Amino acid sequence: MRAEHASNSGGKPPWIRVAIGQNDAFNATKNRLRTYGLHTVCEEAFCPNLGRCWKHGRATIMLLGDRCTRRCRFCNVDKHRALPPDPDEPANVAAAVKETGLKEVVLTSVTRDDLPDGGAAHWAQTIEAVRAAVPGILIEVLVPDFSGDPDDVATVIRARPDIFGHNLETVPRLYPQARPQADYAQSLAVLRQAADADMITKTSLMLGLGETPAEIEQTLRDARDARCDIFYAGQYLQPSPRHLPVEHYVEPAEFDRLRETALALGFGYVASAPLVRSSYHEDGQTDFVCRQRTSVPASRIT
């Protein structure tokens, strides 16, 4: 895989640049989220696509506060002591989504290893509240691993989001550096459990941490073996000097080749480009999910 190495690049390459941009939809989304005191991963993670997604009526809301119990070295979310969950958050999220007129919402969260169920019941309540407030809205979730507890994963599955996402993030060799409190096999098991429940499943990788092409392809094969449907890949960008450094910048043409590889392996939809993030707005993904929803009725898990 050709790459521009960070140490020789003199800064970010020209393809790692984006203008935020604003319009009425962007401002309405921002103001409504502020009114309800909600957090977005769009802002917490310094997402380069914040303006694009908000202008298209899509936002990623972060549940269970803005403080994480894990110490992933790529993530910019606050690592201070987590606060108790807000019992009003499910209703507030639903109200904000309805009033802002979002067409799609992505729900994600910090990892809450301090909670008995990892926050699974809170997750389910939020999904159900949003669905009741805005029937027909496309709900995508990007869940933590719930410490691998299948009962907690099942709690979220029973709420029936349209897309069940859980990120592998990187290749297994780099887990000790990037995700020291996570487990690669455990993350695959989360995706497999959702797929076995007839969910549309999704995972993402960030590139540029020193992974090899062979490692990337094997990770894709592992995800397909877990029956994952959607795959996203983007360039890792270092949030601050205390986070993992960028080892290399992957060129756009290589992302294009990765997309072809993933499609050849059987993924139903793939987005692969330097600025792609797991909650990135893609009309093609929406079309794919809508086709799946109409062609294959979802099983109801009791």
Secondary structure in CASP SS format (residue, H / E / C, confidence):
PFRMAT SS
TARGET T0000
AUTHOR 0000-0000-0000
METHOD secondary structure of the structure
MODEL  1
M C 1.00
R C 1.00
A E 1.00
E E 1.00
H E 1.00
A H 1.00
S H 1.00
N H 1.00
S C 1.00
G C 1.00
G C 1.00
K C 1.00
P C 1.00
P C 1.00
W C 1.00
I C 1.00
R C 1.00
V C 1.00
A C 1.00
I C 1.00
G C 1.00
Q C 1.00
N C 1.00
D H 1.00
A H 1.00
F H 1.00
N H 1.00
A H 1.00
T H 1.00
K H 1.00
N H 1.00
R H 1.00
L H 1.00
R H 1.00
T H 1.00
Y C 1.00
G C 1.00
L C 1.00
H E 1.00
T E 1.00
V H 1.00
C H 1.00
E H 1.00
E H 1.00
A C 1.00
F C 1.00
C C 1.00
P C 1.00
N C 1.00
L H 1.00
G H 1.00
R H 1.00
C H 1.00
W H 1.00
K H 1.00
H C 1.00
G C 1.00
R E 1.00
A E 1.00
T E 1.00
I E 1.00
M E 1.00
L E 1.00
L C 1.00
G C 1.00
D C 1.00
R E 1.00
C C 1.00
T C 1.00
R C 1.00
R C 1.00
C C 1.00
R C 1.00
F C 1.00
C C 1.00
N C 1.00
V C 1.00
D E 1.00
K C 1.00
H C 1.00
R C 1.00
A C 1.00
L C 1.00
P C 1.00
P C 1.00
D C 1.00
P C 1.00
D C 1.00
E H 1.00
P H 1.00
A H 1.00
N H 1.00
V H 1.00
A H 1.00
A H 1.00
A H 1.00
V H 1.00
K H 1.00
E H 1.00
T H 1.00
G C 1.00
L C 1.00
K C 1.00
E E 1.00
V E 1.00
V E 1.00
L E 1.00
T E 1.00
S E 1.00
V C 1.00
T C 1.00
R C 1.00
D C 1.00
D C 1.00
L C 1.00
P C 1.00
D C 1.00
G C 1.00
G C 1.00
A H 1.00
A H 1.00
H H 1.00
W H 1.00
A H 1.00
Q H 1.00
T H 1.00
I H 1.00
E H 1.00
A H 1.00
V H 1.00
R H 1.00
A H 1.00
A H 1.00
V C 1.00
P C 1.00
G C 1.00
I C 1.00
L E 1.00
I E 1.00
E E 1.00
V E 1.00
L E 1.00
V C 1.00
P C 1.00
D C 1.00
F H 1.00
S H 1.00
G H 1.00
D C 1.00
P H 1.00
D H 1.00
D H 1.00
V H 1.00
A H 1.00
T H 1.00
V H 1.00
I H 1.00
R H 1.00
A C 1.00
R C 1.00
P C 1.00
D C 1.00
I E 1.00
F E 1.00
G E 1.00
H C 1.00
N C 1.00
L C 1.00
E E 1.00
T C 1.00
V C 1.00
P H 1.00
R H 1.00
L H 1.00
Y H 1.00
P H 1.00
Q H 1.00
A H 1.00
R C 1.00
P C 1.00
Q C 1.00
A C 1.00
D C 1.00
Y H 1.00
A H 1.00
Q H 1.00
S H 1.00
L H 1.00
A H 1.00
V H 1.00
L H 1.00
R H 1.00
Q H 1.00
A H 1.00
A H 1.00
D H 1.00
A C 1.00
D C 1.00
M C 1.00
I C 1.00
T E 1.00
K E 1.00
T E 1.00
S E 1.00
L E 1.00
M E 1.00
L E 1.00
G C 1.00
L C 1.00
G C 1.00
E C 1.00
T C 1.00
P H 1.00
A H 1.00
E H 1.00
I H 1.00
E H 1.00
Q H 1.00
T H 1.00
L H 1.00
R H 1.00
D H 1.00
A H 1.00
R H 1.00
D H 1.00
A C 1.00
R C 1.00
C C 1.00
D C 1.00
I E 1.00
F E 1.00
Y E 1.00
A E 1.00
G E 1.00
Q E 1.00
Y C 1.00
L C 1.00
Q C 1.00
P C 1.00
S C 1.00
P C 1.00
R C 1.00
H C 1.00
L C 1.00
P C 1.00
V C 1.00
E C 1.00
H E 1.00
Y E 1.00
V E 1.00
E C 1.00
P H 1.00
A H 1.00
E H 1.00
F H 1.00
D H 1.00
R H 1.00
L H 1.00
R H 1.00
E H 1.00
T H 1.00
A H 1.00
L H 1.00
A H 1.00
L H 1.00
G C 1.00
F C 1.00
G C 1.00
Y E 1.00
V E 1.00
A E 1.00
S E 1.00
A C 1.00
P C 1.00
L C 1.00
V C 1.00
R C 1.00
S C 1.00
S C 1.00
Y C 1.00
H C 1.00
E C 1.00
D H 1.00
G H 1.00
Q H 1.00
T H 1.00
D H 1.00
F H 1.00
V H 1.00
C H 1.00
R H 1.00
Q H 1.00
R H 1.00
T H 1.00
S H 1.00
V C 1.00
P C 1.00
A C 1.00
S C 1.00
R C 1.00
I C 1.00
T C 1.00
END
